[in-house]
Every structure is written in structure tokens, then in C-alpha cells.
Amino acid sequence: MKHTAKDFRVLASVSDFTQHFGFPSPAHPLLTIVDLAQHRGAPAPSLVGPAFRQLYIIALKKNLKGTIQYGHRAYDFSEGVLAFYAPGQMCENNETVDTSELSGWLLAFHPDLLHKYPLAQKMAGYGFFSYQVHEALHLSAREEAMVDGVLHSMQLEYGQPTDGFSQDVLVSQLDVLLNYANRFYHRQFLTRRPAEHDLLSSFEALLTAYFAQGGEQPLPTVQHFADALHVSPAYLSDLLRSLTGQNTQQHIHHALIERAKQLLLSTSLTVNETAFRLGFEYPQYFSRLFKSKTGLTPAAYRFSVH
């Protein structure tokens, strides 16, 4: 079924995510951990339409029968149990998904959780968050126990009253969890033939590479990416909108704001210098765009997080 942009529910925060899927309210504004066994037999969220999630999600799902639509691929849980979803991507449950015997856990976190930590720079290197991966990670009993151990430590910290060290501890534990996942991912997929790159995957790779460059660079344009992918700007935007509910310019703005947040929190650049580094000719336009997307000026955002 082809969806229009208005069919997509945008889940911009952890609270949006938990409310949409009927999970308990989060104990931390930027992160939640859900025991899936407590939601066994729950109705499929597809009843309320596909969700465009602006969050990272890691899920260890046991005894889930069926597939989940991830972009335009089916994410197969027939054998593997550990799955990864990146921000800015659409997921939708197949109507035949059976959760009657579901168990495991789900960890969802907002990119803002990482922006002042080195882990933020590492996320683009974790290929298991890509649309190209369309099957869950297979874990041995020993590997699953190791992952569960890290998650249990995170749950203990998550349940503690929040203090000045809470976020540092949670992010460090998340770093360990992702390091394990990276090890297991490479063990499973190094000898397999990579999934064929499609246009969406190629666009994501180009967008990530563009903002990974150091130094000042021009603002990226829709035409730039369309030319690189050998398609028209209109076709690229229509494709992205049909798969994610967001057009090319919206994807660019999202990546631009995420890069701006990293620079504001990890460097001593002034707001004007940050704007120039990102390619803005006029810093005022950068500030207006940043506030329209985050609700805060760049200076206020820097102050609110530090």
C-alpha cells in the first residue's frame, strides 16, 4: 500500500514513541527501556498507521512471528532476534505479526542524548542501523547473555533517581552495548554478500558523508544529491516522501540540525562561526532555521544542554 505524507505519524520524542505504542511513560526524557513481555499480545501498532521515528531503537525480540516493514524492505525476525532502527526512517508492522508469545526488551533513545559525547561521532559508522540491513542479528546463547547483561545494567541505572551523572553513565553503557553489537554484526555479515544498494540507501550514505567532512563547505542542496544519484530533484523528493514521509529538503535540514547540535556542544565555535562552518552565508538564517526545528536558538540550546 502506498502512503501519502499525511498518513505518517511523526514520533519526534521518546514520549511520542511510548504514547504511540502504548508503552509506559519514559523515566528519562531522552531514553526509555521497555520490557516487551509486558506487552505480549498487544494489538499491532499498524492499526494507527506507519510511524516516522526520529529516534534510535534497539530491540531484542524473542518469539515474534512475522515481519516488520522497514522502508520498503521486510525486516525478518524468523531466526535473528536483535534489530536496529535509525532516526528518520519509517517502520510499519505487517498485519499478520503475532505477539502472543513475545518477550525481550526495547531500548529507544533520542539523538540529543549523545550530542556532547564521542559516541555521537561513532553512530554513522554502525552499518546495522541502515535500511540496507533487512534481517535481525543472529545471536548465540553466549552473545545474547552478554547483551542482556549490559541492558540489565542500563535498566538499573534507568530506574535510579536522575542526578548529574545519570546521562554520563547511561551513554557509557550504551557505548558498550553498541560495541558488542558491532562485534556480533561483523561476525555474522562479514562473509555475506551485502544487500544491493537502492536509491534510498545511496542517498543516506551521501548525506552522512557530506556532513562528516571537516571544515567549511557549501550548504547542500536537493540538486546536489539528485545529480549525484542521476535522478531528477522531483523524483528524488517523491521517492523519499513515499518511503519516509519526508522530502529531500526535510532530510537535509534534519541532518544539518543534527550536525549543528554536535558543533555547538563539542566545539568552542561561536554561533556565527558554526553557521559559516555549516555553509550559511548569513548566520541569521541559520539561527532562524535552528529555532524553527528545535524551538530554541543555537545559543539557548548550547546553554540548556551544558
C-alpha beads as a LAMMPS data file, in Angstrom:
LAMMPS data file: protein, C-alpha beads

306 atoms
305 bonds

1 atom types
1 bond types

-500.0 500.0 xlo xhi
-500.0 500.0 ylo yhi
-500.0 500.0 zlo zhi

Masses

1 110.0

Atoms # bond

1 1 1 0.000 0.000 0.000
2 1 1 1.354 3.415 -0.928
3 1 1 1.143 6.022 1.804
4 1 1 0.937 9.777 1.460
5 1 1 2.832 12.120 3.775
6 1 1 -0.301 12.809 5.806
7 1 1 -0.610 9.079 6.611
8 1 1 2.644 9.096 8.532
9 1 1 2.736 9.714 12.270
10 1 1 5.950 11.581 13.178
11 1 1 7.379 10.430 16.509
12 1 1 9.750 13.282 17.373
13 1 1 10.386 12.469 21.038
14 1 1 10.654 9.493 23.367
15 1 1 7.311 10.500 24.883
16 1 1 5.704 10.488 21.407
17 1 1 7.089 6.995 20.856
18 1 1 5.862 5.493 24.138
19 1 1 2.428 7.080 23.762
20 1 1 2.061 5.880 20.155
21 1 1 2.829 2.246 21.012
22 1 1 1.120 2.173 24.407
23 1 1 4.341 1.769 26.389
24 1 1 4.825 3.241 29.899
25 1 1 5.809 6.907 30.108
26 1 1 9.616 7.280 29.971
27 1 1 11.592 7.803 33.195
28 1 1 14.194 9.816 31.245
29 1 1 13.277 12.491 28.660
30 1 1 15.743 11.179 26.072
31 1 1 15.678 7.406 26.653
32 1 1 13.303 4.588 27.529
33 1 1 13.656 0.852 28.165
34 1 1 10.620 -1.378 27.642
35 1 1 10.063 -4.971 28.811
36 1 1 8.318 -6.475 25.771
37 1 1 6.918 -9.441 27.716
38 1 1 4.597 -6.994 29.470
39 1 1 3.098 -6.113 26.067
40 1 1 2.613 -9.655 24.846
41 1 1 -0.465 -9.991 22.673
42 1 1 -0.880 -6.228 22.248
43 1 1 -2.611 -5.068 19.037
44 1 1 -0.247 -4.313 16.159
45 1 1 0.623 -0.588 16.038
46 1 1 -0.003 -0.687 12.284
47 1 1 -3.642 -0.061 13.133
48 1 1 -2.726 3.597 13.643
49 1 1 -0.592 3.809 10.500
50 1 1 3.145 3.775 9.771
51 1 1 5.464 5.702 12.083
52 1 1 8.314 8.004 11.057
53 1 1 10.582 7.759 14.084
54 1 1 13.190 10.410 14.880
55 1 1 14.827 8.073 17.394
56 1 1 17.388 5.300 17.551
57 1 1 15.816 1.982 18.526
58 1 1 17.454 -1.290 19.536
59 1 1 15.180 -4.262 20.149
60 1 1 15.850 -7.796 21.309
61 1 1 12.659 -9.586 20.282
62 1 1 12.053 -13.237 21.108
63 1 1 9.156 -15.297 19.811
64 1 1 7.941 -12.574 17.450
65 1 1 6.228 -14.188 14.474
66 1 1 6.051 -12.208 11.260
67 1 1 7.826 -9.320 9.586
68 1 1 8.095 -5.582 10.107
69 1 1 8.206 -3.230 7.126
70 1 1 11.412 -1.146 7.324
71 1 1 11.392 1.371 4.478
72 1 1 10.355 -0.825 1.578
73 1 1 12.010 -3.989 2.862
74 1 1 10.603 -6.661 5.161
75 1 1 12.636 -6.991 8.372
76 1 1 12.693 -10.720 9.052
77 1 1 12.590 -11.987 12.641
78 1 1 12.243 -15.659 11.728
79 1 1 15.610 -16.548 13.288
80 1 1 17.551 -13.463 14.348
81 1 1 16.473 -11.537 17.419
82 1 1 18.430 -8.253 17.676
83 1 1 17.264 -5.386 15.449
84 1 1 18.374 -1.777 14.940
85 1 1 16.465 1.244 13.596
86 1 1 17.895 4.700 12.860
87 1 1 16.237 8.129 13.162
88 1 1 14.379 9.466 10.163
89 1 1 13.185 6.100 8.929
90 1 1 9.736 4.600 8.626
91 1 1 8.572 1.355 10.210
92 1 1 5.228 -0.390 9.938
93 1 1 4.110 -3.728 11.317
94 1 1 2.804 -6.337 8.941
95 1 1 -0.844 -7.049 9.778
96 1 1 -0.012 -10.716 10.371
97 1 1 2.562 -10.040 13.142
98 1 1 1.864 -12.341 16.105
99 1 1 2.962 -11.009 19.508
100 1 1 1.159 -13.631 21.622
101 1 1 4.440 -15.115 22.877
102 1 1 6.624 -12.018 22.585
103 1 1 9.430 -11.399 25.077
104 1 1 12.675 -9.422 25.184
105 1 1 13.304 -5.702 25.515
106 1 1 13.322 -2.488 23.546
107 1 1 15.636 0.497 24.011
108 1 1 14.733 3.813 22.348
109 1 1 16.774 6.994 22.613
110 1 1 16.806 10.445 21.039
111 1 1 19.958 11.623 19.171
112 1 1 20.192 14.550 21.632
113 1 1 21.225 12.027 24.301
114 1 1 24.598 11.660 22.551
115 1 1 25.467 15.100 21.241
116 1 1 28.047 16.063 23.852
117 1 1 29.697 12.631 23.846
118 1 1 32.205 10.976 21.464
119 1 1 29.616 8.264 20.793
120 1 1 27.697 10.744 18.615
121 1 1 30.557 10.711 16.109
122 1 1 30.617 6.908 16.007
123 1 1 26.953 6.348 15.185
124 1 1 27.346 6.903 11.426
125 1 1 29.852 4.039 11.334
126 1 1 27.387 1.477 12.660
127 1 1 26.039 -0.028 9.450
128 1 1 23.476 -2.142 11.272
129 1 1 21.275 0.975 11.619
130 1 1 20.952 1.204 7.827
131 1 1 17.961 0.402 5.611
132 1 1 20.295 -1.959 3.758
133 1 1 20.145 -4.433 6.631
134 1 1 16.857 -6.308 6.435
135 1 1 17.222 -9.201 8.827
136 1 1 17.650 -9.249 12.565
137 1 1 21.055 -10.115 14.029
138 1 1 21.514 -13.765 14.959
139 1 1 22.947 -14.223 18.457
140 1 1 24.414 -17.281 20.120
141 1 1 23.248 -18.036 23.664
142 1 1 26.521 -16.617 24.980
143 1 1 26.245 -13.443 22.902
144 1 1 22.636 -12.931 23.954
145 1 1 23.641 -13.276 27.617
146 1 1 26.338 -10.627 27.153
147 1 1 23.896 -8.192 25.541
148 1 1 21.267 -8.889 28.200
149 1 1 23.857 -8.212 30.914
150 1 1 24.600 -4.737 29.567
151 1 1 20.906 -3.987 29.179
152 1 1 20.263 -5.125 32.777
153 1 1 22.909 -2.647 33.984
154 1 1 21.213 0.091 31.969
155 1 1 17.842 -0.826 33.479
156 1 1 19.271 -0.495 36.999
157 1 1 20.654 2.953 36.180
158 1 1 17.464 3.930 34.346
159 1 1 15.459 3.141 37.483
160 1 1 17.614 5.356 39.708
161 1 1 16.677 8.971 40.556
162 1 1 18.265 11.260 37.958
163 1 1 21.375 13.164 39.040
164 1 1 24.341 14.900 37.409
165 1 1 25.936 11.558 36.498
166 1 1 22.893 9.723 35.137
167 1 1 23.338 10.642 31.481
168 1 1 27.099 10.004 31.559
169 1 1 26.534 6.511 32.943
170 1 1 23.707 5.662 30.525
171 1 1 25.689 6.820 27.492
172 1 1 28.782 4.875 28.574
173 1 1 26.666 1.728 28.992
174 1 1 25.060 2.333 25.606
175 1 1 28.539 2.633 24.100
176 1 1 29.413 -0.818 25.475
177 1 1 26.172 -2.271 24.103
178 1 1 26.874 -0.905 20.621
179 1 1 30.462 -2.154 20.701
180 1 1 29.155 -5.652 21.378
181 1 1 26.589 -5.270 18.599
182 1 1 29.303 -4.142 16.184
183 1 1 31.401 -7.201 17.033
184 1 1 28.480 -9.587 16.546
185 1 1 27.330 -7.816 13.380
186 1 1 30.735 -8.248 11.769
187 1 1 30.900 -11.856 12.868
188 1 1 27.586 -12.515 11.139
189 1 1 27.825 -10.419 7.994
190 1 1 31.493 -10.095 7.015
191 1 1 31.335 -13.180 4.812
192 1 1 27.877 -12.481 3.404
193 1 1 27.110 -10.666 0.196
194 1 1 25.941 -7.127 1.079
195 1 1 22.370 -6.220 0.236
196 1 1 22.041 -4.432 -3.055
197 1 1 22.172 -0.669 -2.630
198 1 1 18.952 1.060 -3.538
199 1 1 18.371 4.747 -4.122
200 1 1 17.348 5.450 -0.551
201 1 1 20.412 3.721 0.879
202 1 1 22.658 5.625 -1.529
203 1 1 21.059 8.933 -0.568
204 1 1 21.549 8.191 3.145
205 1 1 25.216 7.346 2.546
206 1 1 25.793 10.558 0.565
207 1 1 24.056 12.672 3.218
208 1 1 26.087 11.116 6.029
209 1 1 29.348 11.551 4.116
210 1 1 28.578 15.187 3.307
211 1 1 28.194 16.190 6.939
212 1 1 31.122 14.047 8.051
213 1 1 33.509 16.338 6.160
214 1 1 35.561 18.756 8.213
215 1 1 35.963 22.476 7.570
216 1 1 33.598 24.901 5.906
217 1 1 31.516 23.678 2.984
218 1 1 28.571 24.996 0.952
219 1 1 25.054 24.292 2.121
220 1 1 23.927 21.025 0.495
221 1 1 21.102 21.344 -1.996
222 1 1 18.480 18.972 -3.329
223 1 1 20.027 19.398 -6.778
224 1 1 23.428 18.283 -5.446
225 1 1 22.105 14.923 -4.251
226 1 1 19.841 14.427 -7.260
227 1 1 22.811 14.949 -9.590
228 1 1 24.952 12.543 -7.579
229 1 1 22.237 9.890 -7.800
230 1 1 21.489 10.608 -11.502
231 1 1 17.797 11.352 -10.943
232 1 1 15.691 14.496 -11.082
233 1 1 15.156 16.532 -7.882
234 1 1 11.395 15.967 -8.139
235 1 1 11.789 12.198 -8.490
236 1 1 14.172 12.007 -5.505
237 1 1 11.819 14.027 -3.287
238 1 1 8.802 11.972 -4.360
239 1 1 10.636 8.732 -3.617
240 1 1 11.801 9.859 -0.194
241 1 1 8.360 11.209 0.688
242 1 1 6.681 7.943 -0.315
243 1 1 9.078 5.883 1.830
244 1 1 9.613 8.140 4.838
245 1 1 7.007 10.898 4.738
246 1 1 9.799 13.475 4.399
247 1 1 11.065 15.090 1.175
248 1 1 14.722 15.650 0.275
249 1 1 14.901 19.153 1.754
250 1 1 13.456 17.947 5.048
251 1 1 16.052 15.160 5.222
252 1 1 18.802 17.693 4.539
253 1 1 17.503 20.050 7.230
254 1 1 17.314 17.204 9.756
255 1 1 20.933 16.187 9.080
256 1 1 22.015 19.835 9.125
257 1 1 20.444 20.491 12.523
258 1 1 21.972 17.312 13.980
259 1 1 25.413 18.412 12.774
260 1 1 24.819 21.894 14.192
261 1 1 23.969 20.405 17.588
262 1 1 27.204 18.421 17.556
263 1 1 29.265 21.519 16.747
264 1 1 27.507 23.622 19.395
265 1 1 28.136 21.040 22.123
266 1 1 31.541 19.675 21.166
267 1 1 33.414 22.800 19.992
268 1 1 34.034 26.349 21.198
269 1 1 32.869 27.860 17.899
270 1 1 30.590 30.868 18.242
271 1 1 27.103 30.675 16.770
272 1 1 28.253 32.738 13.775
273 1 1 31.311 30.524 13.278
274 1 1 29.091 27.450 13.470
275 1 1 26.822 28.926 10.810
276 1 1 29.770 29.605 8.490
277 1 1 31.192 26.117 9.117
278 1 1 27.869 24.636 8.003
279 1 1 27.812 26.751 4.826
280 1 1 25.383 29.521 5.778
281 1 1 26.220 32.854 4.212
282 1 1 24.056 34.680 6.736
283 1 1 24.140 33.475 10.393
284 1 1 20.676 34.940 10.969
285 1 1 19.204 32.377 8.557
286 1 1 20.955 29.572 10.447
287 1 1 19.545 30.802 13.762
288 1 1 16.024 31.052 12.349
289 1 1 16.194 27.550 10.858
290 1 1 17.632 26.083 14.063
291 1 1 14.911 27.633 16.198
292 1 1 12.158 26.527 13.815
293 1 1 13.365 22.922 14.084
294 1 1 14.262 22.744 17.786
295 1 1 12.257 25.507 19.455
296 1 1 15.486 27.065 20.777
297 1 1 18.066 29.471 19.401
298 1 1 21.543 27.942 18.937
299 1 1 22.842 29.832 21.992
300 1 1 19.897 28.730 24.135
301 1 1 20.330 25.115 23.016
302 1 1 24.016 25.152 23.963
303 1 1 23.159 26.612 27.373
304 1 1 20.278 24.196 28.001
305 1 1 22.400 21.078 27.496
306 1 1 25.585 22.126 29.273

Bonds

1 1 1 2
2 1 2 3
3 1 3 4
4 1 4 5
5 1 5 6
6 1 6 7
7 1 7 8
8 1 8 9
9 1 9 10
10 1 10 11
11 1 11 12
12 1 12 13
13 1 13 14
14 1 14 15
15 1 15 16
16 1 16 17
17 1 17 18
18 1 18 19
19 1 19 20
20 1 20 21
21 1 21 22
22 1 22 23
23 1 23 24
24 1 24 25
25 1 25 26
26 1 26 27
27 1 27 28
28 1 28 29
29 1 29 30
30 1 30 31
31 1 31 32
32 1 32 33
33 1 33 34
34 1 34 35
35 1 35 36
36 1 36 37
37 1 37 38
38 1 38 39
39 1 39 40
40 1 40 41
41 1 41 42
42 1 42 43
43 1 43 44
44 1 44 45
45 1 45 46
46 1 46 47
47 1 47 48
48 1 48 49
49 1 49 50
50 1 50 51
51 1 51 52
52 1 52 53
53 1 53 54
54 1 54 55
55 1 55 56
56 1 56 57
57 1 57 58
58 1 58 59
59 1 59 60
60 1 60 61
61 1 61 62
62 1 62 63
63 1 63 64
64 1 64 65
65 1 65 66
66 1 66 67
67 1 67 68
68 1 68 69
69 1 69 70
70 1 70 71
71 1 71 72
72 1 72 73
73 1 73 74
74 1 74 75
75 1 75 76
76 1 76 77
77 1 77 78
78 1 78 79
79 1 79 80
80 1 80 81
81 1 81 82
82 1 82 83
83 1 83 84
84 1 84 85
85 1 85 86
86 1 86 87
87 1 87 88
88 1 88 89
89 1 89 90
90 1 90 91
91 1 91 92
92 1 92 93
93 1 93 94
94 1 94 95
95 1 95 96
96 1 96 97
97 1 97 98
98 1 98 99
99 1 99 100
100 1 100 101
101 1 101 102
102 1 102 103
103 1 103 104
104 1 104 105
105 1 105 106
106 1 106 107
107 1 107 108
108 1 108 109
109 1 109 110
110 1 110 111
111 1 111 112
112 1 112 113
113 1 113 114
114 1 114 115
115 1 115 116
116 1 116 117
117 1 117 118
118 1 118 119
119 1 119 120
120 1 120 121
121 1 121 122
122 1 122 123
123 1 123 124
124 1 124 125
125 1 125 126
126 1 126 127
127 1 127 128
128 1 128 129
129 1 129 130
130 1 130 131
131 1 131 132
132 1 132 133
133 1 133 134
134 1 134 135
135 1 135 136
136 1 136 137
137 1 137 138
138 1 138 139
139 1 139 140
140 1 140 141
141 1 141 142
142 1 142 143
143 1 143 144
144 1 144 145
145 1 145 146
146 1 146 147
147 1 147 148
148 1 148 149
149 1 149 150
150 1 150 151
151 1 151 152
152 1 152 153
153 1 153 154
154 1 154 155
155 1 155 156
156 1 156 157
157 1 157 158
158 1 158 159
159 1 159 160
160 1 160 161
161 1 161 162
162 1 162 163
163 1 163 164
164 1 164 165
165 1 165 166
166 1 166 167
167 1 167 168
168 1 168 169
169 1 169 170
170 1 170 171
171 1 171 172
172 1 172 173
173 1 173 174
174 1 174 175
175 1 175 176
176 1 176 177
177 1 177 178
178 1 178 179
179 1 179 180
180 1 180 181
181 1 181 182
182 1 182 183
183 1 183 184
184 1 184 185
185 1 185 186
186 1 186 187
187 1 187 188
188 1 188 189
189 1 189 190
190 1 190 191
191 1 191 192
192 1 192 193
193 1 193 194
194 1 194 195
195 1 195 196
196 1 196 197
197 1 197 198
198 1 198 199
199 1 199 200
200 1 200 201
201 1 201 202
202 1 202 203
203 1 203 204
204 1 204 205
205 1 205 206
206 1 206 207
207 1 207 208
208 1 208 209
209 1 209 210
210 1 210 211
211 1 211 212
212 1 212 213
213 1 213 214
214 1 214 215
215 1 215 216
216 1 216 217
217 1 217 218
218 1 218 219
219 1 219 220
220 1 220 221
221 1 221 222
222 1 222 223
223 1 223 224
224 1 224 225
225 1 225 226
226 1 226 227
227 1 227 228
228 1 228 229
229 1 229 230
230 1 230 231
231 1 231 232
232 1 232 233
233 1 233 234
234 1 234 235
235 1 235 236
236 1 236 237
237 1 237 238
238 1 238 239
239 1 239 240
240 1 240 241
241 1 241 242
242 1 242 243
243 1 243 244
244 1 244 245
245 1 245 246
246 1 246 247
247 1 247 248
248 1 248 249
249 1 249 250
250 1 250 251
251 1 251 252
252 1 252 253
253 1 253 254
254 1 254 255
255 1 255 256
256 1 256 257
257 1 257 258
258 1 258 259
259 1 259 260
260 1 260 261
261 1 261 262
262 1 262 263
263 1 263 264
264 1 264 265
265 1 265 266
266 1 266 267
267 1 267 268
268 1 268 269
269 1 269 270
270 1 270 271
271 1 271 272
272 1 272 273
273 1 273 274
274 1 274 275
275 1 275 276
276 1 276 277
277 1 277 278
278 1 278 279
279 1 279 280
280 1 280 281
281 1 281 282
282 1 282 283
283 1 283 284
284 1 284 285
285 1 285 286
286 1 286 287
287 1 287 288
288 1 288 289
289 1 289 290
290 1 290 291
291 1 291 292
292 1 292 293
293 1 293 294
294 1 294 295
295 1 295 296
296 1 296 297
297 1 297 298
298 1 298 299
299 1 299 300
300 1 300 301
301 1 301 302
302 1 302 303
303 1 303 304
304 1 304 305
305 1 305 306
